[in-house]
Amino acid sequence: MNYLVLLLAFATFLSTSVGGILAIKLKRWLPYFFAFASGSLIAVAFFDVFPESLSIAQSLNMPFRDLMIAVVAAYLFYNFLERFFLTHHFHEKEGEHAHVLGPVGAGSLTIHSFLDGVAIGASFQVNAAIGVIVALAVIAHDFNDGINTVTVMFRNKHNAKNAALFLLMDAMAPVLGVLSTYAIVLPESYLAWILALFTGEFIYLGASSIIRETYHHAYWKMMIPMTAAVLLIFTLTSII
């Protein structure tokens, strides 16, 4: 086993953890984290996740239209899921509404982080230089993933303990993803569909759900972290 791969996998764990811990500890700055998370989720969907889905589909001669339908279907599903559970099925405790979309959204981000780890491991199997470049980009945007995981949980009225649990899962996910490439090969056609579904969810979380938490604050103050997140993800995805 390549020890450089393991070192980089551990770096993803640290990057995700630091991003999430900052989001937990600096609660009064949460509106800025929400804005940053919103921008990064939208940017990740359009600059990273969906282009990768289309790239895989092109290599396998899969119809793009089917993947686009999957994106829209996922968006509508998560819209329905949030509205249904928010209106009808919530658990009230100490003035908070524990919301099912928090674990669903954070869980999907965790799966995405797992796939990031798979990308690192698979890249190293092709070429060590490419593997390092992919790993460095993943490490950089895993910082955002940690923030996103925590803010998705807070957005849906979960406490810091629950957010920390999902943060730990998200931090461990890329490490497990790297290790899985030594044992399991995921069919590319499945990966294309999974990424398309994540695209729809991330668009919903970023453009419809999380962004609502910024509406009670000055527009220009929220646009700064949101724009910074988009530029950061654009830069990271451009160097791969």
QUIDA-V504787 format. One record per run of one state. SS is the DSSP state (A for helix, B for strand, O for the rest). FROM is the first residue (numbers start at 1). LEN is the number of residues. If there is no record, write none. Layout:
SS	FROM	LEN
SS	FROM	LEN
This chain:
O	1	2
A	3	23
O	26	1
A	27	33
O	60	4
A	64	24
O	88	3
B	91	3
O	94	2
B	96	3
O	99	1
A	100	27
O	127	1
A	128	28
O	156	4
A	160	21
O	181	7
A	188	27
O	215	4
A	219	20
O	239	2
